[in-house]
Amino acid sequence: MMPPEFADPPTKDSLANARRSLNTNRVSVRDLTNKIDAAEAELAQYVLQAKFTIGEMQKEKKALEEKLSKTLAYLSPIRRLPLELLREIFLWCFEDHPCSAWVLASVCVSWRRLSLRIPVIWSKIRLLTTQHASADTIRLWLERSGDSVPLDIEVFLRIGRARPMTESPSSRGTRSASISGSSTWNLTPALHPPTSHVIVHPPHPPPPLGNAQTVTSSSVASHNDTWGPDRSANAVSRVSMHWGHIAFFYLVEQMHRWERFVFRFDKQFTSMGALKSITGDAPLLREFEVSSIEAGFFAEWPWLPNASSSGTTGSLPNLRTLTLQHTPFKWSSPMLRNLHSLNLRALPTSHLPLDRILTILSNNPQLNSVSLHFQGVLPAVLPLATVTLPDLISLSLGGHFLLTNLVDQLVLPSLRNLTLDIEARDPIEDVICSLLHRSNNPPVSHLAIGYSTPPHLHHHPHHHNGGPASSAAAFYYGASAGMMVIGWPTLLAELEDLKTLWVGSMALEPLLSALGPPDDDALTGLNPPVTQFLAGTGSNPNVGGSAAAAAAAVNGWTWACPNLENLGLKGCHTHNDGVNKLVQMIEARNPDTLTSVGGNGGVLTGSGGGTPEKLKKLELYDCTSLGEDVMHWLEARIDEVVCSEPISDRTPMAHPYL
């Protein structure tokens, strides 16, 4: 559209006017552009000056805030706390958290200075690391612990990579919140990581083991500067190749200060030969452990457990606890003497005659805890002699069937916990009963027979009391140890004080029948007949369970294991009557007060059948499918019920109860 001052069509005069107007407007636009640029430059200079002023004020504010913070810190009441009291507080922290020194030394300069002047709080080494990490952390820890403080050392070396925790299809049938991820560290109670803090080397370790908490210290991480994405494979190989030699050089140098030494690892590693350097005197050493999860093949090392009784050996006057898992040792080593606790898991290539294994026990008459696992055992060369261990409380045996002959030579008057996971060729009840009779019937409170720990329950606290033998059979043979019990009533009659019973890979019905109320055969011929007794109490003769037990009690029948509180069953095969037997046993031992008979809660009490202790915990692993209704019924009567279905039954229509 043409401007109104211009004529249309254009004339000579209008075109001249248009050219003059164009020149004028161009000059005006250029002048305005220059003014805008000048104004923007002036504004930018003002903003820059304002930002500079603001920045200076912020610096001044930050400096004042820092002074304020320091002033407040100086006025803090803890500044007036005498160093002697602060030192005591550090020692209290150390008692609860052995690795607290790393945290305390990172708070401030004064705390760091004080913590470095207290060697005792650096005397407990708790390190979870890999062979690719720097061994200088151990050196630093030892240096800070001084020259004379006794050392408590626990080092966990992870060789394999951590696997992600994923839910497998076979685990979805588990009916307990207490079952979670696995931990391969639980070969034995002694193999469990410490319940205190541990220092963790990067990269991130596998999920926490047991109740262990992890603390990452910046002072420790500073020694791992070789960790990084740009590290070459050759560098990794060099570090891993020499980790053991470097670490054990520092550790063995302080061997005269060892009070407790624990070293655990997943499997063989490149620098494993560094263990050969563990020789010499350890006058303070009270506990020694070297454990591997995987069995290896080793030549005889010139280290303490392989020392000869006739040669020059290190002095170990205070050693009382010894654990060797999948590491070489000699049966005649002076290290295997005068112990109070002994835990041996021999290498698969180790084959000792039975008399030499018995000699190991006879050389330690003050033992109170023994755990022996031998995959290979040779017949005795010398005649076997009876060995009495008057203070032995816990006995755990696993592996070769000849170990039953070892049990036949033992007298254990103080026995409380017995765990057997032996590849027995004959029924085991005769061996157990003979042991109890020879030992003057000690009050055994815990018995585990063929109860190998489920792989997915390794870290479960319930399995800690069972001892190392709980996993021996599964480790050696891949399944149960093949133990047999035919006469459950005969065996259980000898165990009146039993509180915990774990049984694996045996027929379920005979055990439940022995633990439950009397069957029809036991009730036949009672005087008076059971029906008359029940009629006299006003009860339904068909209730069974506690009523039948009460009736049988009048005629001298007694409960098997009346003090039983915990029952664990794993891989126990069953027929169609297994669930019924389980329900009858629970109904009898944990009666419902509304339906049981008698005046005192329904069950007769007294010296005959008496009232058995109620079951407090029931565990069923891979035994039989119970169904939702049975599970709810059990949970209503027992405080804690843990159940996992057999793998073959983990389909929706595999059992009539589902």
C-alpha positions in Angstrom: 0.0 0.0 0.0 1.4 3.4 -1.0 1.9 6.1 1.6 -0.9 8.8 1.4 1.5 11.6 0.6 2.6 9.9 -2.6 0.4 10.3 -5.7 -0.7 7.3 -7.6 0.2 6.9 -10.3 3.7 8.4 -9.5 4.7 11.6 -11.1 8.0 13.2 -11.6 7.5 15.4 -8.5 6.2 12.6 -6.3 9.1 10.4 -7.1 11.5 13.2 -6.2 9.7 13.6 -2.9 9.9 9.9 -2.2 13.6 9.9 -2.7 14.1 12.8 -0.3 11.9 11.0 2.3 13.9 7.8 1.9 17.2 9.5 2.6 15.7 11.3 5.6 14.3 8.1 7.1 17.5 6.2 6.6 19.4 8.9 8.6 16.8 8.8 11.3 17.0 4.9 11.6 20.7 5.1 11.8 20.6 7.8 14.6 18.1 5.7 16.6 20.2 2.6 16.2 23.2 4.4 17.5 21.2 5.7 20.5 19.9 2.2 21.3 23.4 0.7 21.1 24.7 3.5 23.4 21.9 2.9 25.9 22.5 -0.9 25.9 26.2 -0.4 26.4 25.5 1.9 29.2 23.0 -0.6 30.7 25.5 -3.5 30.3 28.2 -1.4 32.0 25.8 -0.7 34.9 24.8 -4.4 35.2 28.5 -5.4 35.1 29.3 -2.9 37.8 26.3 -4.0 39.8 27.2 -7.6 39.5 30.8 -6.8 40.5 29.5 -4.9 43.5 27.1 -7.8 44.4 30.0 -10.3 44.1 32.2 -8.3 46.4 29.4 -8.1 48.9 28.8 -11.8 48.6 32.5 -12.5 49.2 32.4 -10.2 52.2 29.3 -11.9 53.5 30.8 -15.4 53.0 33.9 -14.3 54.9 31.8 -12.9 57.7 29.6 -16.1 57.8 32.8 -18.1 58.0 34.0 -16.0 60.8 30.6 -16.3 62.4 30.7 -20.0 62.0 34.2 -20.2 63.5 33.1 -17.9 66.3 30.1 -20.0 67.1 32.2 -23.2 66.9 34.7 -21.6 69.3 31.8 -20.7 71.7 30.4 -24.2 71.5 30.3 -26.0 74.8 32.2 -28.9 73.4 35.2 -26.6 73.0 35.3 -26.3 76.7 35.3 -30.1 77.1 38.7 -31.3 78.5 40.6 -33.4 76.1 40.7 -36.2 78.7 36.9 -36.4 78.5 36.8 -36.1 74.7 39.3 -39.0 74.6 37.0 -41.1 76.7 34.1 -40.3 74.4 36.2 -41.4 71.4 37.0 -44.7 73.3 33.3 -45.2 73.9 32.5 -44.7 70.2 35.3 -47.2 69.4 33.7 -49.8 71.6 30.4 -49.7 69.7 31.9 -49.0 66.3 35.4 -50.2 65.7 35.8 -48.1 62.5 34.7 -44.9 64.2 38.2 -43.5 64.1 38.0 -42.8 60.4 34.9 -40.7 61.0 36.2 -38.9 64.1 39.4 -38.0 62.3 37.4 -36.3 59.5 35.4 -33.9 61.7 37.9 -31.2 62.3 41.6 -30.5 62.7 41.6 -30.8 66.5 39.6 -34.0 66.5 41.9 -35.5 63.8 44.9 -34.5 65.9 43.4 -36.1 69.0 42.2 -39.3 67.2 45.7 -39.8 65.8 47.1 -39.6 69.3 44.9 -42.5 70.5 46.3 -45.7 68.9 43.8 -48.0 70.5 40.9 -46.7 68.4 42.8 -47.8 65.3 43.5 -51.3 66.7 40.5 -53.0 65.1 40.8 -53.5 61.4 37.5 -54.1 59.6 38.1 -54.1 55.8 36.0 -55.4 53.0 38.1 -55.0 49.8 39.1 -56.5 46.5 42.5 -57.5 45.1 42.3 -54.6 42.7 42.3 -52.0 45.6 45.3 -50.5 47.2 46.8 -52.4 50.1 48.1 -49.1 51.5 44.9 -48.8 53.6 46.1 -51.7 55.7 49.5 -50.0 56.1 47.9 -46.7 57.1 45.6 -48.5 59.6 48.6 -50.3 61.2 50.7 -47.2 61.4 48.0 -45.3 63.2 47.6 -48.2 65.7 51.0 -47.5 67.1 53.7 -50.0 68.0 52.4 -51.8 71.1 48.5 -51.9 71.0 47.1 -55.5 70.4 45.5 -55.8 67.0 42.1 -57.2 66.2 42.1 -57.8 62.4 39.2 -58.8 60.1 39.9 -58.6 56.3 37.3 -59.8 53.7 38.7 -60.2 50.2 36.0 -60.4 47.5 37.4 -62.0 44.3 34.3 -62.5 42.3 32.0 -59.8 41.0 28.8 -59.0 42.8 25.7 -60.4 41.2 22.6 -58.3 41.0 19.8 -59.3 43.3 16.9 -60.5 41.2 13.9 -62.5 42.1 13.9 -65.9 40.5 10.7 -67.7 39.6 11.5 -70.4 42.1 11.6 -68.0 45.0 8.1 -66.5 44.5 6.5 -69.3 46.5 8.4 -68.3 49.7 6.0 -67.3 52.5 8.0 -65.2 54.8 9.3 -61.7 55.0 12.3 -62.8 56.9 13.8 -64.5 53.8 15.8 -62.2 51.6 18.9 -62.2 49.4 21.7 -64.6 49.7 25.1 -64.2 51.1 27.8 -66.6 50.1 29.8 -65.7 53.2 27.8 -67.9 55.5 29.7 -71.1 55.4 29.8 -71.1 59.2 28.9 -68.8 62.0 32.6 -67.8 62.2 32.6 -67.0 58.5 29.9 -64.4 58.9 31.1 -60.8 58.5 31.3 -58.8 61.6 28.2 -57.1 63.0 30.1 -53.9 63.4 31.1 -51.3 60.8 33.6 -52.2 58.0 35.6 -49.9 55.7 34.7 -50.6 52.1 36.9 -50.1 49.2 35.4 -48.9 45.9 33.8 -50.0 43.6 30.7 -50.6 45.6 30.7 -54.0 47.3 27.9 -56.6 47.1 24.8 -56.1 49.3 25.5 -55.8 53.0 26.3 -59.1 54.6 24.3 -60.1 57.6 23.9 -57.1 59.9 27.2 -55.5 58.7 27.1 -51.8 58.1 29.5 -50.1 55.7 31.2 -46.8 56.2 33.1 -45.2 53.4 35.9 -43.0 54.7 37.4 -40.2 52.6 40.7 -40.8 54.2 40.6 -44.4 52.9 39.3 -43.5 49.5 42.2 -41.1 49.1 44.5 -44.1 48.9 42.6 -45.6 46.0 43.5 -43.0 43.4 44.3 -45.9 40.9 40.6 -46.5 40.7 39.1 -44.8 37.6 37.5 -45.4 34.3 40.7 -44.8 32.4 42.7 -47.4 34.2 44.2 -49.8 31.8 43.8 -53.6 32.0 47.5 -54.0 32.5 47.4 -51.8 35.6 44.5 -53.8 37.1 46.5 -57.0 36.5 49.6 -55.6 38.2 47.6 -54.4 41.3 45.7 -57.7 41.7 48.9 -59.7 41.1 50.7 -58.2 44.1 47.8 -57.3 46.5 48.3 -60.2 48.8 52.1 -59.9 49.0 51.8 -56.2 49.9 49.0 -56.6 52.4 50.6 -59.5 54.2 54.0 -57.9 54.3 52.4 -55.1 56.4 50.3 -57.6 58.4 53.0 -60.1 59.2 55.3 -57.4 60.2 53.0 -56.7 63.1 52.4 -60.4 63.9 53.8 -59.9 67.4 50.8 -57.7 68.1 48.1 -59.9 66.7 45.4 -60.7 69.2 42.8 -61.8 66.7 43.4 -62.5 63.0 40.6 -63.3 60.6 41.1 -63.4 56.8 38.3 -64.6 54.5 38.2 -64.8 50.7 35.9 -66.1 48.0 38.3 -68.3 46.1 41.9 -68.6 45.0 43.5 -65.4 44.0 46.8 -64.6 42.2 48.8 -63.6 45.2 47.5 -66.2 47.5 51.0 -67.5 48.1 51.5 -64.6 50.4 49.8 -66.6 53.1 53.0 -68.6 53.3 54.5 -65.7 55.1 52.3 -66.3 58.2 55.1 -67.8 60.3 56.8 -66.7 63.5 55.8 -65.9 67.1 52.4 -64.4 68.0 52.4 -64.3 71.8 49.1 -62.4 72.0 47.2 -64.3 69.4 43.9 -65.7 70.8 41.9 -66.4 67.6 43.1 -67.3 64.2 41.0 -67.8 61.1 41.8 -68.2 57.4 38.7 -69.3 55.4 37.9 -69.7 51.7 34.4 -70.3 50.4 35.6 -72.3 47.4 37.8 -75.3 47.8 41.1 -75.1 46.1 44.1 -77.3 45.5 47.2 -76.3 47.3 50.6 -77.8 48.0 51.7 -77.9 51.6 52.6 -74.4 52.6 55.3 -73.6 55.1 52.9 -71.6 57.3 51.7 -72.0 60.9 49.0 -74.6 60.4 51.5 -76.8 58.5 54.2 -76.5 61.0 55.8 -79.7 62.2 55.7 -80.7 65.9 59.4 -81.6 65.7 60.6 -78.4 63.9 61.0 -74.8 65.0 57.6 -73.2 65.2 56.2 -69.9 66.3 55.1 -69.5 69.8 51.3 -69.3 70.3 50.8 -69.6 74.0 47.4 -67.9 74.1 45.7 -69.4 71.0 42.3 -70.7 71.9 40.1 -70.4 68.8 41.1 -71.8 65.4 39.2 -71.8 62.1 40.6 -73.2 58.9 38.3 -73.5 56.0 39.6 -75.0 52.7 43.2 -74.3 53.6 46.0 -76.8 54.2 46.9 -77.9 57.7 48.7 -80.8 59.4 46.9 -82.9 62.0 50.1 -82.8 64.2 50.6 -79.1 64.0 51.3 -77.5 67.4 48.7 -74.9 66.4 46.1 -77.7 66.9 46.6 -78.0 70.6 45.2 -76.6 73.8 42.3 -75.0 71.9 38.8 -74.1 73.3 37.1 -73.7 69.9 38.1 -75.7 66.8 36.5 -75.3 63.3 38.1 -77.3 60.5 36.9 -77.8 56.9 39.5 -79.9 55.1 40.4 -79.6 51.5 38.8 -82.1 49.1 42.3 -83.5 48.4 42.9 -84.1 52.2 42.4 -87.7 53.3 43.2 -88.2 57.0 43.0 -91.6 58.8 40.2 -91.6 61.4 42.7 -92.1 64.3 44.5 -88.9 63.4 41.3 -86.9 63.4 40.6 -88.4 66.8 44.1 -87.4 67.9 43.3 -83.8 67.0 40.4 -83.9 69.5 42.5 -85.7 72.2 45.1 -83.0 71.9 42.6 -80.4 72.9 40.9 -81.7 76.1 39.5 -78.3 77.0 37.4 -77.9 73.9 33.9 -76.4 74.3 33.0 -76.1 70.6 34.1 -78.4 67.7 33.1 -78.3 64.0 34.8 -80.9 61.7 34.1 -81.4 58.0 36.1 -84.0 56.1 35.1 -85.0 52.6 37.7 -87.7 52.6 38.4 -90.0 55.6 40.6 -93.1 55.6 40.0 -96.1 57.9 41.9 -95.9 61.2 45.5 -97.1 61.2 45.9 -97.3 64.9 43.3 -98.6 67.3 40.7 -96.0 68.3 40.6 -95.0 72.0 37.8 -93.3 73.8 38.2 -89.6 74.1 36.4 -87.6 76.9 35.9 -83.9 76.4 34.3 -82.8 79.6 33.7 -79.2 78.6 32.4 -79.7 75.1 29.1 -78.0 74.6 28.7 -77.9 70.8 29.7 -80.7 68.3 29.2 -80.4 64.6 30.4 -83.2 62.2 29.9 -83.3 58.4 31.2 -85.2 55.5 32.4 -88.8 55.2 30.4 -91.7 56.6 33.4 -92.9 58.7 32.9 -90.0 61.0 30.1 -92.0 62.7 32.9 -94.2 64.0 34.5 -91.0 65.4 31.3 -90.3 67.3 31.3 -93.8 68.8 34.6 -92.9 70.5 33.5 -89.7 72.2 32.2 -89.0 75.7 30.7 -85.6 76.0 29.0 -85.1 79.4 28.4 -81.3 78.8 27.0 -81.6 75.3 24.2 -79.1 74.5 24.3 -78.7 70.7 24.7 -81.6 68.3 24.8 -81.2 64.5 25.3 -84.2 62.2 25.4 -83.9 58.4 27.3 -87.1 57.7 26.9 -89.4 54.7 25.8 -92.2 57.0 25.4 -95.7 55.7 23.2 -96.9 58.5 20.4 -95.3 60.6 21.9 -92.5 62.7 19.7 -92.9 65.8 21.8 -95.7 67.2 24.9 -93.5 67.0 23.2 -90.6 68.7 21.6 -92.7 71.5 24.9 -94.5 72.2 26.7 -91.1 72.5 24.1 -89.9 74.9 24.2 -93.0 77.0 28.0 -92.9 77.2 27.9 -89.3 78.1 25.4 -89.9 81.0 22.5 -88.4 79.1 23.5 -84.7 78.9 20.6 -82.2 78.4 20.9 -81.7 74.6 18.9 -78.6 73.7 19.7 -78.4 69.9 19.8 -81.2 67.4 20.3 -80.9 63.6 20.3 -84.0 61.4 21.1 -83.7 57.7 19.9 -80.1 57.8 21.9 -78.5 55.1 21.3 -74.7 54.9 19.0 -73.7 52.0 21.1 -71.7 49.5 18.7 -68.7 49.6 18.8 -68.6 53.4 22.5 -68.4 54.0 22.3 -65.2 55.9 19.2 -65.9 57.9 19.9 -65.4 61.6 18.0 -68.6 62.4 20.8 -70.7 60.8 23.6 -69.2 62.8 23.1 -71.6 65.7 23.2 -74.7 63.7 27.0 -74.5 63.1 29.0 -75.1 60.0 27.7 -78.6 59.4 24.4 -77.3 58.4 25.8 -76.6 54.9 28.4 -79.3 54.7 26.3 -81.9 52.9 25.0 -79.5 50.3 28.5 -78.2 49.7 30.1 -81.6 49.3 27.4 -83.7 47.6 25.0 -81.1 46.1 22.1 -82.4 48.1 21.4 -84.0 51.5 24.1 -86.1 53.1 21.9 -89.2 52.9 21.3 -89.6 56.6 18.6 -91.9 57.8 16.5 -92.2 61.0 14.2 -95.1 61.3 13.2 -95.1 65.0 12.2 -91.6 65.7 10.3 -92.5 68.9 13.4 -94.2 70.3 15.7 -91.2 69.5 13.3 -88.5 70.7 12.7 -90.4 73.9 16.3 -89.6 74.8 15.9 -85.9 74.2 13.6 -84.6 76.9 15.4 -81.2 77.1 15.4 -80.6 73.3 14.3 -77.1 72.3 15.4 -76.9 68.7 15.2 -79.7 66.1 16.3 -79.4 62.5 15.8 -82.3 60.1 16.6 -82.5 56.4 15.9 -85.0 53.6 14.0 -87.6 55.6 10.5 -88.9 55.5 8.2 -86.4 57.0 5.3 -88.6 58.3 7.3 -90.7 60.8 8.8 -87.6 62.4 5.5 -85.8 62.7 3.9 -88.9 64.2 6.6 -89.2 66.8 6.2 -85.5 67.8 2.4 -85.5 67.6 -0.3 -87.1 69.7 -0.6 -90.9 70.1 -2.0 -92.7 67.0 -4.8 -95.3 66.9 -2.5 -98.1 67.8 -1.3 -96.3 71.0 -4.9 -95.6 72.0 -6.1 -99.2 71.5 -6.4 -101.1 74.7 -6.1 -98.2 77.0 -7.6 -98.6 80.5 -10.0 -96.9 80.7 -10.8 -96.8 76.9 -10.3 -93.4 75.3 -13.9 -93.0 74.5 -14.9 -93.4 78.2 -12.3 -90.9 79.2 -13.4 -88.3 76.7 -17.1 -88.9 77.6 -16.2 -88.3 81.3 -14.6 -84.9 80.4 -17.6 -83.9 78.2 -15.5 -83.8 75.1 -16.2 -85.0 71.6 -14.4 -88.3 71.0 -13.6 -87.3 67.5 -11.6 -84.1 68.4 -8.3 -86.0 68.5 -5.1 -84.0 69.1 -4.8 -82.7 72.6 -7.7 -84.7 73.8 -6.2 -88.0 72.6 -2.9 -87.0 74.2 -4.6 -86.2 77.5 -6.4 -89.6 77.4 -3.1 -91.4 76.7 -1.4 -89.5 79.4 -3.6 -91.1 82.0 -2.2 -94.5 80.9 1.5 -93.4 81.1 2.0 -92.1 77.6 4.5 -89.2 77.4 5.2 -86.5 74.8 8.3 -86.7 72.7 10.5 -83.7 73.3 8.1 -81.9 75.6 10.3 -78.7 75.7 10.5 -78.4 71.9 10.1 -74.8 70.7 11.6 -74.6 67.3 11.2 -77.1 64.5 12.9 -76.8 61.1 12.3 -79.2 58.2 14.1 -79.1 54.9 13.6 -81.2 51.8 11.7 -83.8 53.8 9.7 -86.0 51.3 6.1 -86.7 52.1 3.2 -88.7 50.9 -0.5 -87.8 50.8 -0.8 -87.8 54.6 2.0 -85.3 55.3 -0.2 -82.2 55.6 -2.7 -84.1 57.8 0.1 -85.3 60.1 1.5 -81.8 60.4 -1.9 -80.3 61.3 -2.5 -83.1 63.9 0.9 -82.5 65.5 0.4 -78.7 65.7 -3.1 -79.1 67.0 -1.9 -81.3 69.7 1.2 -79.3 70.8 -0.4 -75.8 70.2 -4.0 -76.5 71.1 -6.8 -73.9 70.7 -8.0 -73.1 74.2 -11.6 -73.0 73.0 -11.7 -76.6 71.7 -9.2 -78.5 73.9 -10.2 -80.5 76.9 -9.4 -80.4 80.6 -9.7 -77.7 83.2 -6.3 -76.1 82.8 -6.5 -74.7 79.2 -7.9 -78.0 78.0 -4.8 -80.3 78.3 -4.2 -82.4 81.3 -1.0 -81.6 83.2 1.1 -83.8 85.4 3.9 -86.2 85.4 2.4 -88.5 82.7 1.8 -86.9 79.4 2.0 -83.4 80.8 1.6 -80.2 78.8 4.4 -79.8 76.2 5.8 -76.4 75.4 4.1 -74.7 72.5 6.0 -74.5 69.3 7.2 -70.9 68.8 8.8 -71.3 65.3 8.1 -73.6 62.4 10.2 -73.7 59.3 9.4 -75.8 56.2 11.8 -75.6 53.2 11.0 -77.6 50.0 8.9 -80.2 51.9 5.3 -80.0 50.7 2.8 -77.5 49.5 0.5 -76.4 52.3 -2.0 -74.1 50.7 -3.3 -70.7 51.9 -5.8 -72.1 54.3 -3.3 -74.3 56.1 -0.8 -71.5 56.2 -3.3 -69.2 57.9 -4.2 -71.9 60.3 -0.6 -72.4 61.3 0.1 -68.7 61.6 -2.8 -68.4 64.0 -1.3 -71.0 66.3 2.5 -70.5 66.0 4.3 -67.2 66.6 6.5 -67.5 63.5 6.0 -69.6 60.4 8.5 -69.7 57.5 7.6 -71.8 54.5 8.9 -72.3 51.0 7.2 -74.6 48.5 9.1 -77.4 46.7 10.3 -76.3 43.3 8.2 -79.0 41.6 5.1 -77.7 43.2 5.4 -74.0 42.4 2.6 -74.0 39.9 -1.0 -72.8 40.6 -2.7 -76.3 40.3 0.0 -78.5 41.7 -1.7 -79.4 44.9 -5.3 -80.0 45.9 -5.0 -77.3 48.7 -4.2 -74.6 46.1 
